């Protein structure tokens, strides 16, 4: 099941799939009613939602002082609130069944912003934090097969970019993260199919080592 604001784009994508393999609803992920309608349709057709791929995003390329409050609101509503709404709809069922994979499409735009990308960069920083926060709330001892991760596909040739990977080349990486085993990584970031390990620098690593040592119980 998919959702999008433009029926023509959804129909074009459906034609690229095997006949009858892609169903969709026309709607906006920033609207709770549309998201509920999407999940209701998915459950009616398939009985459950095991995998959620959050991919909707807006990227207005405009200088901060030239951007409007309304434009910022649209970006945050779509890129962050819309993602959270979809996670909320999917997660309760995943926890009830003890199985689920949520994949939030992210970007390093928050870490190394480029000019004229303030709203998008801020939203992707929120996506990074949201992914970690949701994973932290799930007890992995009780739910070892419910995993929430962020996927950085890299630059993809879409309406946001004239260059980059063909969208079909992102699929193997999405499939890889969706196929992570029970007790697999959660709350993590994948750069394509590779687990991203953040290098915090020697000073930060030393602080973490000392903090862990202080937390250890003494005999």
Backbone as CSV, one residue per row, in Angstrom:
resi,resn,N_x,N_y,N_z,CA_x,CA_y,CA_z,C_x,C_y,C_z
1,UNK,0.841,-1.191,0.000,0.000,0.000,0.000,0.875,1.239,0.000
2,UNK,0.445,2.238,-0.747,1.174,3.495,-0.808,0.195,4.653,-0.676
3,UNK,0.753,5.808,-0.350,-0.044,7.029,-0.289,0.732,8.143,-0.968
4,UNK,0.020,9.006,-1.643,0.630,10.156,-2.287,-0.429,11.187,-2.592
5,UNK,0.005,12.404,-2.843,-0.958,13.484,-3.068,-1.425,13.572,-4.510
6,UNK,-0.719,12.904,-5.436,-1.025,13.029,-6.860,-1.364,11.658,-7.439
7,UNK,-2.591,11.499,-7.878,-3.026,10.192,-8.375,-2.218,9.764,-9.599
8,UNK,-1.860,10.707,-10.469,-1.111,10.356,-11.673,0.227,9.719,-11.353
9,UNK,0.930,10.246,-10.359,2.224,9.679,-9.976,2.053,8.280,-9.393
10,UNK,1.015,8.104,-8.598,0.759,6.789,-8.011,0.396,5.769,-9.083
11,UNK,-0.397,6.192,-10.032,-0.788,5.287,-11.121,0.426,4.888,-11.964
12,UNK,1.332,5.846,-12.182,2.543,5.548,-12.952,3.401,4.523,-12.221
13,UNK,3.535,4.684,-10.898,4.312,3.727,-10.110,3.650,2.356,-10.124
14,UNK,2.327,2.327,-10.015,1.604,1.050,-10.035,1.826,0.320,-11.349
15,UNK,1.930,1.067,-12.460,2.149,0.434,-13.762,3.523,-0.225,-13.844
16,UNK,4.481,0.262,-13.056,5.818,-0.325,-13.052,5.876,-1.610,-12.248
17,UNK,4.846,-1.863,-11.455,4.776,-3.076,-10.647,3.988,-4.149,-11.391
18,UNK,4.105,-5.357,-10.911,3.302,-6.438,-11.485,1.827,-6.114,-11.304
19,UNK,1.022,-6.567,-12.220,-0.404,-6.250,-12.212,-1.042,-6.616,-10.871
20,UNK,-1.717,-5.648,-10.285,-2.440,-5.873,-9.043,-1.575,-5.944,-7.798
21,UNK,-0.272,-5.675,-7.933,0.627,-5.800,-6.787,0.735,-4.518,-5.961
22,UNK,0.370,-3.384,-6.526,0.448,-2.131,-5.773,-0.914,-1.476,-5.697
23,UNK,-1.364,-1.226,-4.491,-2.591,-0.481,-4.260,-2.224,0.817,-3.560
24,UNK,-3.048,1.807,-3.720,-2.713,3.108,-3.135,-3.969,3.876,-2.784
25,UNK,-3.755,4.879,-1.936,-4.799,5.862,-1.659,-4.207,7.231,-1.954
26,UNK,-5.031,8.117,-2.437,-4.605,9.489,-2.681,-4.838,10.270,-1.393
27,UNK,-3.773,10.820,-0.853,-3.905,11.545,0.401,-2.586,12.201,0.799
28,UNK,-2.582,12.797,1.966,-1.453,13.570,2.466,-1.061,13.022,3.834
29,UNK,0.189,12.593,3.995,0.605,11.989,5.266,0.569,12.970,6.430
30,UNK,0.506,14.249,6.152,0.438,15.225,7.246,-0.977,15.355,7.809
31,UNK,-1.948,14.679,7.181,-3.339,14.737,7.639,-3.704,13.429,8.334
32,UNK,-4.025,13.481,9.612,-4.334,12.246,10.350,-5.430,11.405,9.708
33,UNK,-6.477,12.027,9.187,-7.568,11.270,8.579,-7.091,10.482,7.363
34,UNK,-6.194,11.088,6.575,-5.673,10.398,5.399,-4.794,9.213,5.800
35,UNK,-4.001,9.393,6.834,-3.141,8.310,7.307,-3.985,7.168,7.852
36,UNK,-5.017,7.490,8.614,-5.913,6.445,9.130,-6.589,5.697,7.984
37,UNK,-6.967,6.432,6.940,-7.608,5.798,5.779,-6.629,4.855,5.079
38,UNK,-5.374,5.273,4.984,-4.347,4.419,4.374,-4.219,3.106,5.127
39,UNK,-4.099,3.179,6.447,-3.889,1.964,7.222,-5.148,1.101,7.278
40,UNK,-6.297,1.726,7.288,-7.532,0.952,7.243,-7.623,0.157,5.951
41,UNK,-7.258,0.793,4.836,-7.279,0.121,3.540,-6.251,-1.009,3.509
42,UNK,-5.059,-0.760,4.073,-4.018,-1.794,4.086,-4.461,-3.005,4.895
43,UNK,-5.076,-2.761,6.043,-5.526,-3.866,6.889,-6.692,-4.607,6.249
44,UNK,-7.574,-3.874,5.593,-8.689,-4.522,4.897,-8.187,-5.455,3.794
45,UNK,-7.122,-5.034,3.115,-6.606,-5.827,2.000,-5.685,-6.956,2.461
46,UNK,-4.851,-6.654,3.468,-3.777,-7.589,3.810,-3.862,-8.129,5.241
47,UNK,-4.743,-7.584,6.045,-4.918,-8.083,7.397,-3.982,-7.507,8.435
48,UNK,-2.858,-6.954,7.997,-1.878,-6.413,8.936,-0.860,-5.572,8.178
49,UNK,-0.059,-4.822,8.923,1.056,-4.061,8.346,2.318,-4.492,9.086
50,UNK,3.171,-5.257,8.420,4.408,-5.742,9.030,5.584,-4.817,8.782
51,UNK,5.555,-4.104,7.648,6.688,-3.249,7.269,6.154,-1.880,6.870
52,UNK,6.727,-0.850,7.470,6.389,0.527,7.125,7.645,1.219,6.622
53,UNK,7.570,1.784,5.432,8.670,2.576,4.876,8.187,4.023,4.781
54,UNK,8.755,4.868,5.596,8.392,6.294,5.619,9.299,7.053,4.665
55,UNK,8.730,7.511,3.555,9.553,8.100,2.505,9.077,9.477,2.048
56,UNK,7.932,9.932,2.508,7.403,11.222,2.039,8.258,12.375,2.551
57,UNK,8.528,13.337,1.677,9.331,14.495,2.099,9.151,15.654,1.131
58,UNK,9.272,16.850,1.675,9.312,18.078,0.885,10.692,18.713,1.062
59,UNK,11.185,19.340,0.002,12.519,19.945,0.041,12.491,21.269,-0.726
60,UNK,11.964,22.323,-0.104,11.991,23.625,-0.768,13.403,24.209,-0.732
61,UNK,13.939,24.509,-1.890,15.305,25.047,-1.962,15.217,26.566,-1.958
62,UNK,15.192,27.113,-0.743,15.006,28.549,-0.579,15.796,29.032,0.626
63,UNK,16.347,30.235,0.539,17.115,30.798,1.641,16.224,31.004,2.864
64,UNK,16.799,30.873,4.046,16.033,30.953,5.281,15.240,32.255,5.385
65,UNK,15.874,33.390,5.104,15.203,34.682,5.251,14.140,34.917,4.182
66,UNK,14.167,34.099,3.145,13.159,34.225,2.100,12.028,33.203,2.250
67,UNK,12.195,32.277,3.164,11.168,31.246,3.364,10.091,31.782,4.295
68,UNK,8.884,31.296,4.092,7.752,31.754,4.896,7.463,30.774,6.032
69,UNK,6.725,31.259,6.995,6.301,30.392,8.095,5.468,29.230,7.566
70,UNK,4.618,29.508,6.606,3.758,28.468,6.040,4.589,27.391,5.348
71,UNK,5.647,27.814,4.647,6.496,26.855,3.953,7.218,25.952,4.948
72,UNK,7.731,26.544,6.022,8.375,25.758,7.074,7.382,24.771,7.689
73,UNK,6.169,25.250,7.937,5.161,24.381,8.553,4.859,23.178,7.643
74,UNK,4.752,23.412,6.341,4.466,22.318,5.411,5.580,21.273,5.442
75,UNK,6.822,21.731,5.499,7.955,20.803,5.528,7.943,19.960,6.802
76,UNK,7.788,20.618,7.941,7.781,19.889,9.216,6.560,18.972,9.303
77,UNK,5.410,19.455,8.838,4.192,18.639,8.884,4.344,17.366,8.056
78,UNK,4.979,17.469,6.895,5.145,16.310,6.020,6.308,15.434,6.460
79,UNK,7.478,16.040,6.623,8.701,15.274,6.846,8.802,14.679,8.242
80,UNK,8.160,15.316,9.219,8.289,14.860,10.607,6.946,14.386,11.165
81,UNK,5.946,15.271,11.160,4.645,14.914,11.732,4.018,13.767,10.935
82,UNK,4.106,13.829,9.613,3.558,12.758,8.791,4.213,11.421,9.095
83,UNK,5.527,11.441,9.278,6.236,10.223,9.620,5.777,9.687,10.976
84,UNK,5.621,10.593,11.940,5.179,10.188,13.275,3.766,9.608,13.234
85,UNK,2.890,10.203,12.421,1.520,9.694,12.308,1.514,8.270,11.760
86,UNK,2.331,8.019,10.758,2.403,6.673,10.182,2.987,5.677,11.181
87,UNK,4.014,6.103,11.914,4.598,5.233,12.941,3.557,4.885,13.998
88,UNK,2.760,5.872,14.403,1.744,5.635,15.429,0.721,4.601,14.962
89,UNK,0.290,4.718,13.706,-0.703,3.781,13.182,-0.141,2.370,13.071
90,UNK,1.123,2.266,12.679,1.714,0.943,12.440,2.170,0.261,13.721
91,UNK,2.691,1.029,14.657,3.421,0.448,15.778,2.552,-0.368,16.729
92,UNK,1.338,0.089,16.990,0.503,-0.637,17.947,0.225,-2.060,17.472
93,UNK,-0.066,-2.220,16.181,-0.300,-3.548,15.629,0.960,-4.399,15.647
94,UNK,2.102,-3.794,15.361,3.364,-4.530,15.388,3.658,-5.057,16.783
95,UNK,3.431,-4.228,17.790,3.674,-4.660,19.166,2.693,-5.752,19.576
96,UNK,1.448,-5.634,19.136,0.450,-6.654,19.473,0.829,-8.012,18.877
97,UNK,1.411,-8.008,17.661,1.793,-9.268,17.001,3.210,-9.698,17.352
98,UNK,3.992,-8.777,17.909,5.374,-9.093,18.251,6.308,-9.103,17.065
99,UNK,5.891,-8.461,15.980,6.753,-8.409,14.797,6.482,-7.130,14.026
100,UNK,7.551,-6.497,13.536,7.385,-5.324,12.686,8.716,-4.689,12.356
101,UNK,8.745,-4.001,11.235,9.926,-3.252,10.820,9.459,-1.864,10.368
102,UNK,10.026,-0.829,10.968,9.771,0.542,10.532,11.086,1.099,9.998
103,UNK,11.029,1.632,8.784,12.211,2.188,8.125,11.919,3.637,7.783
104,UNK,12.628,4.537,8.432,12.464,5.968,8.191,13.576,6.446,7.267
105,UNK,13.200,6.984,6.126,14.195,7.477,5.180,14.785,8.781,5.690
106,UNK,16.099,8.786,5.865,16.771,9.955,6.425,17.764,10.564,5.457
107,UNK,18.511,11.511,5.976,19.503,12.226,5.180,20.533,12.843,6.126
108,UNK,21.766,12.946,5.649,22.793,13.619,6.431,22.704,15.140,6.283
109,UNK,21.599,15.621,5.722,21.433,17.073,5.571,21.483,17.792,6.915
110,UNK,21.055,17.111,7.984,21.091,17.733,9.315,22.527,17.865,9.825
111,UNK,23.409,16.971,9.365,24.784,16.961,9.865,25.689,17.878,9.057
112,UNK,25.432,17.968,7.773,26.237,18.839,6.917,25.346,19.617,5.977
113,UNK,24.570,20.568,6.519,23.609,21.306,5.680,24.295,22.074,4.559
114,UNK,23.564,22.238,3.469,24.023,23.079,2.379,23.131,24.318,2.343
115,UNK,23.559,25.382,1.671,22.734,26.596,1.627,21.344,26.322,1.054
116,UNK,20.390,27.110,1.514,19.005,27.055,1.020,18.319,25.724,1.346
117,UNK,18.663,25.154,2.485,18.054,23.870,2.856,17.673,23.837,4.333
118,UNK,17.446,24.992,4.950,17.274,25.033,6.410,16.080,24.210,6.886
119,UNK,14.945,24.340,6.229,13.749,23.610,6.672,13.944,22.109,6.492
120,UNK,14.448,21.707,5.344,14.675,20.286,5.081,15.711,19.711,6.044
121,UNK,16.819,20.441,6.249,17.872,19.958,7.142,17.357,19.798,8.565
122,UNK,16.581,20.774,9.029,16.018,20.691,10.375,15.074,19.499,10.497
123,UNK,14.283,19.264,9.460,13.336,18.144,9.509,14.065,16.806,9.543
124,UNK,15.166,16.690,8.822,15.897,15.428,8.805,16.648,15.199,10.117
125,UNK,17.039,16.271,10.785,17.579,16.118,12.129,16.527,15.559,13.067
126,UNK,15.283,16.005,12.882,14.174,15.500,13.699,13.884,14.035,13.389
127,UNK,13.996,13.647,12.126,13.791,12.246,11.748,14.821,11.358,12.438
128,UNK,16.059,11.798,12.458,17.136,11.056,13.115,16.814,10.860,14.594
129,UNK,16.393,11.932,15.254,16.076,11.857,16.683,14.815,11.034,16.936
130,UNK,13.802,11.196,16.080,12.553,10.457,16.249,12.797,8.952,16.160
131,UNK,13.597,8.538,15.211,13.892,7.109,15.053,14.507,6.533,16.322
132,UNK,15.502,7.230,16.851,16.160,6.771,18.072,15.197,6.790,19.256
133,UNK,14.387,7.831,19.346,13.469,7.962,20.474,12.432,6.846,20.490
134,UNK,11.857,6.541,19.330,10.857,5.473,19.264,11.468,4.122,19.625
135,UNK,12.666,3.850,19.111,13.321,2.581,19.413,13.623,2.463,20.907
136,UNK,13.967,3.580,21.526,14.288,3.573,22.955,13.069,3.204,23.796
137,UNK,11.877,3.547,23.328,10.663,3.288,24.092,10.214,1.826,24.021
138,UNK,10.789,1.056,23.121,10.376,-0.343,22.952,11.332,-1.248,23.716
139,UNK,10.808,-2.010,24.627,11.599,-2.949,25.419,12.039,-4.110,24.520
140,UNK,13.327,-4.154,24.201,13.811,-5.176,23.274,13.793,-6.578,23.874
141,UNK,13.760,-6.683,25.190,13.608,-8.009,25.791,12.205,-8.559,25.540
142,UNK,11.217,-7.666,25.550,9.838,-8.081,25.335,9.476,-8.130,23.856
143,UNK,10.074,-7.218,23.067,9.749,-7.121,21.639,11.029,-7.192,20.796
144,UNK,11.699,-8.338,20.782,12.971,-8.435,20.046,12.816,-8.431,18.533
145,UNK,11.563,-8.549,18.057,11.345,-8.625,16.611,10.594,-7.403,16.080
146,UNK,10.619,-6.309,16.852,10.073,-5.028,16.388,11.254,-4.057,16.316
147,UNK,11.644,-3.720,15.109,12.851,-2.926,14.886,12.510,-1.636,14.145
148,UNK,13.082,-0.538,14.609,12.864,0.775,13.994,14.225,1.365,13.648
149,UNK,14.456,1.615,12.379,15.756,2.119,11.947,15.608,3.223,10.907
150,UNK,16.686,3.944,10.741,16.776,5.013,9.738,17.643,4.528,8.588
151,UNK,17.211,4.811,7.375,17.971,4.427,6.187,18.366,5.677,5.412
152,UNK,19.667,5.818,5.182,20.196,6.899,4.347,20.485,6.315,2.962
153,UNK,19.630,6.558,1.981,19.862,5.949,0.669,20.909,6.676,-0.161
154,UNK,21.274,7.890,0.238,22.149,8.711,-0.591,21.329,9.562,-1.538
155,UNK,21.994,10.218,-2.443,21.305,11.077,-3.409,20.554,10.205,-4.410
156,UNK,19.276,10.484,-4.569,18.432,9.700,-5.470,17.834,10.633,-6.518
157,UNK,17.796,10.175,-7.740,17.283,11.002,-8.838,15.758,11.060,-8.768
158,UNK,15.268,12.136,-8.213,13.835,12.379,-8.090,13.587,13.846,-8.438
159,UNK,12.413,14.333,-8.096,12.140,15.751,-8.331,12.974,16.648,-7.420
160,UNK,13.557,16.052,-6.377,14.422,16.826,-5.486,15.827,16.974,-6.051
161,UNK,16.234,16.060,-6.929,17.604,16.054,-7.431,17.631,15.560,-8.864
162,UNK,18.401,16.239,-9.708,18.517,15.838,-11.106,19.546,14.730,-11.295
163,UNK,20.327,14.452,-10.259,21.347,13.408,-10.336,21.152,12.430,-9.182
164,UNK,21.866,11.311,-9.263,21.820,10.347,-8.171,21.377,8.977,-8.632
165,UNK,21.138,8.100,-7.643,20.706,6.738,-7.919,19.332,6.723,-8.571
166,UNK,19.127,5.737,-9.423,17.772,5.459,-9.882,16.986,4.954,-8.675
167,UNK,15.757,5.423,-8.489,14.983,4.972,-7.321,14.923,3.464,-7.155
168,UNK,14.900,2.707,-8.263,14.822,1.252,-8.153,16.060,0.685,-7.471
169,UNK,17.196,1.418,-7.544,18.435,0.941,-6.926,18.420,1.098,-5.410
170,UNK,17.441,1.802,-4.879,17.311,1.947,-3.427,16.627,0.716,-2.830
171,UNK,15.835,0.036,-3.644,15.039,-1.093,-3.150,15.855,-2.164,-2.427
172,UNK,17.010,-2.602,-2.968,17.769,-3.638,-2.254,18.168,-3.223,-0.843
173,UNK,18.422,-1.938,-0.642,18.818,-1.466,0.686,17.616,-1.438,1.636
174,UNK,16.471,-1.050,1.117,15.247,-1.090,1.925,14.943,-2.539,2.306
175,UNK,15.077,-3.430,1.344,14.817,-4.852,1.613,15.778,-5.395,2.660
176,UNK,17.039,-4.980,2.581,18.040,-5.441,3.551,17.648,-5.035,4.969
177,UNK,17.290,-3.764,5.160,16.929,-3.287,6.497,15.620,-3.930,6.963
178,UNK,14.695,-4.137,6.032,13.424,-4.778,6.381,13.618,-6.238,6.766
179,UNK,14.718,-6.844,6.315,14.961,-8.265,6.560,15.903,-8.512,7.735
180,UNK,16.184,-7.486,8.514,17.062,-7.673,9.670,16.494,-8.745,10.594
181,UNK,17.353,-9.548,11.204,16.864,-10.667,12.010,16.331,-10.216,13.373
182,UNK,15.623,-11.117,14.016,15.173,-10.942,15.393,16.376,-10.541,16.256
183,UNK,16.168,-9.596,17.157,17.239,-9.048,17.997,18.277,-8.282,17.176
184,UNK,17.892,-7.877,15.968,18.807,-7.115,15.139,18.914,-5.672,15.599
185,UNK,19.704,-4.875,14.895,19.878,-3.473,15.273,18.547,-2.722,15.267
186,UNK,18.381,-1.834,16.203,17.205,-0.968,16.242,17.620,0.390,16.779
187,UNK,16.960,1.424,16.287,17.355,2.773,16.657,18.661,3.191,16.011
188,UNK,19.034,2.487,14.951,20.312,2.731,14.295,20.116,3.393,12.936
189,UNK,21.231,3.797,12.355,21.232,4.396,11.023,22.000,3.498,10.068
190,UNK,21.406,3.248,8.915,22.067,2.486,7.863,22.344,3.415,6.689
191,UNK,23.567,3.387,6.207,23.908,4.077,4.966,23.843,3.023,3.881
192,UNK,22.767,3.067,3.125,22.418,1.987,2.211,22.335,0.692,3.024
193,UNK,23.148,-0.313,2.748,23.033,-1.573,3.498,24.101,-1.724,4.573
194,UNK,24.792,-0.650,4.890,25.861,-0.715,5.890,25.448,0.043,7.156
195,UNK,25.669,-0.576,8.294,25.387,0.070,9.570,26.339,1.243,9.761
196,UNK,25.785,2.400,10.061,26.591,3.612,10.226,27.075,3.706,11.667
197,UNK,28.382,3.805,11.838,28.985,3.965,13.157,29.503,5.390,13.266
198,UNK,28.922,6.142,14.185,29.312,7.534,14.325,30.641,7.634,15.062
199,UNK,31.548,8.415,14.525,32.833,8.655,15.180,32.727,9.973,15.943
200,UNK,32.683,9.875,17.251,32.498,11.064,18.068,33.823,11.753,18.419
201,UNK,34.947,11.168,18.031,36.224,11.754,18.380,36.759,11.187,19.686
202,UNK,38.059,11.338,19.902,38.727,10.747,21.064,38.155,11.266,22.376
203,UNK,37.934,12.575,22.471,37.439,13.135,23.727,36.058,12.592,24.068
204,UNK,35.173,12.536,23.084,33.824,12.025,23.330,33.860,10.553,23.690
205,UNK,34.723,9.767,23.009,34.819,8.337,23.324,35.348,8.131,24.734
206,UNK,36.295,8.960,25.160,36.838,8.861,26.511,35.766,9.174,27.548
207,UNK,34.938,10.188,27.275,33.856,10.527,28.201,32.868,9.375,28.324
208,UNK,32.547,8.725,27.187,31.615,7.611,27.233,32.201,6.439,28.009
209,UNK,33.507,6.199,27.837,34.168,5.109,28.557,34.126,5.366,30.062
210,UNK,34.411,6.605,30.471,34.398,6.937,31.898,32.991,6.818,32.461
211,UNK,31.996,7.288,31.679,30.602,7.218,32.145,30.170,5.774,32.350
212,UNK,30.556,4.893,31.412,30.203,3.485,31.562,30.894,2.869,32.772
213,UNK,32.171,3.246,32.989,32.908,2.712,34.129,32.284,3.141,35.445
214,UNK,31.806,4.378,35.506,31.184,4.881,36.731,29.858,4.204,37.022
215,UNK,29.174,3.737,35.948,27.876,3.089,36.132,28.005,1.639,36.594
216,UNK,29.197,1.035,36.418,29.371,-0.362,36.784,29.299,-0.517,38.296
217,UNK,28.521,-1.505,38.800,28.459,-1.720,40.246,29.780,-2.247,40.794
218,UNK,30.131,-1.820,41.972,31.361,-2.292,42.601,31.056,-3.495,43.468
219,UNK,31.994,-4.415,43.571,31.789,-5.637,44.365,32.123,-5.409,45.825
